[in-house]
């Protein structure tokens, strides 16, 4: 049996309410050159039953259920290991392919690049509101030589924080360091930028993916993710100049009180995060006192105030408004993705 050109690698955990919609957006685009590999990190919901139904009707779909939860970074590594394709498209378990996505990527892969980055737009949780028309600031197609790793970095960071934009040659992934990035939530960033790529990289500027915004498993941990883990992995990329890294991620982005207020309103900056990130830092005593006070503010009241502030003075900031609004819905039990 001929090996597929492309493996769509999905890592999932407790996504019974979403993964079917993701698979539906892909299955209609499958060809003999494409397979889907779903690695389940020991889901405890109805995900196995849903996957059993889908695999029964699609020979191009393989489902691998792990005996225990290992983490999203490890699960993507497992999916790539199990893949049979020459290339692996690393994709989340709740976002959608747009029509023509697979065909466009296959066309690019026939030219033999090492890496393809696929642009995406961003919608709310139920795909009713467009929040951002493009993850990439520049929507032009482009190619990058192997010796222009920094140029590639500046073009696709922070877009590449979204793993679903990454299509990478499987042998490139397998020959690089992985374990160093377990637990970072951004293993793909470390794999891509730890060394110059052995081949060219291609950017697809047209959005072929729709992101379901605010639905990540780690939404409640967003302060830790964006204020500590993201800057840390960007800072570790020593093949990229310090200047370029600082353009894309400040080493300690939490050092602004208004940033702390926003994350407190979202419920992800807490006393625990203060003790873990802020307290051990070399920030001044008075600033730490203010940061501690913010961590103790009543979240519901601050959420309402910040929502009013953005609607009144920062109307163009639709994604922060959406985050605040959905955060308040979660606090009142009116989650937009709830059933019944």
C-alpha positions, 0 to 999 in steps of 0.5 A: 500500500502506497504511503500517503503524502500527508498525515493530518495529526490531531491530539485530543482529550475530552472533546466529545462535543467538538471533535466530530465537527472538526472531522466533518470539516476534513473528511469531505476533503480526503483523497488517497494521498491523505490520512488522519491520525487521532491520538487520544490522551486517555479521554474520560468523556464520550470521545472514544465512542464518537471516534469509534463511529467515525473510524468505522466509516472512514478507512483513512482515519486511525484512532489511537487511545493512550492508556494515560494522560501525558500532555498535549506536547507528548501526544502530538509527538506520538501522532507524528510517530504513528503517522505514515505520511511524508508530511504531518499537519498538526491540527487541534481537535476543535477547529475547522478546515475551510473548503479547499484547504487540503487540496491547496496544501497538497499542491504546495507539498508537491514542490518539496518544502520542509515546512508549510504555514497555513493562515487562519481566521478567528471566530467565536466558540460557536462560529457565529462571529468573526473576531479576526480575519487573519492570523498573519498580518501580511496575507501574501504567499511567500517562500523562505530559504533554509538560511533565513530562519530569522526572517521566517521567525519574524514573519510567522511569530506569534501566528505560530503559537497556533499549532494548527498552522503547521505542516512539517516534513515528518523526518524533520520533526523526528530527527529533532529534539522533543523532550526539551519542550514537553510541558511548554504547550508549544513543542512545535515552536521549539522543533521548528526553530531549534536549528536551521531547517533542512529545506525551504519554508512556504507561507500560505497567506489565504486563511484555510483554517477557522479557529474556535477562539477561547475554547482551549483546554488551558483558557483558565491557565492563560496567564501562566501560558502567555505570561510565562511559558510563551516568553520562555520558549521564545527566549530559548531560541538561541538561533534567533537574535535577541533583538528579533526575539524581543520584537515578538515576545517580551521576556516578562510581559506581566510587568504592567499593572493593566495587564495584570488587571485584564488577566484578573478580570479573565480569572487566570491571574490569581494569588497562586500566579502571583506567588509563582511568577511575580513574587520571586521576581526582582520587581520593586516592593511597591509594585509587588504590593500593587500586583498582589492587591490586583490578584485579590480583587473580586473577579466578577466586579473587575470583569464587569468593569473591564467589559464596560471599559473596553466597550466604551473606550476600546471598541476596536479590541473585539477579542479582549471584549469577547474574552471578558464577555465569555468569562462573565458568562462562565461565571454565571453559568451561561457558557455559549457552548453548554448543552441544554 
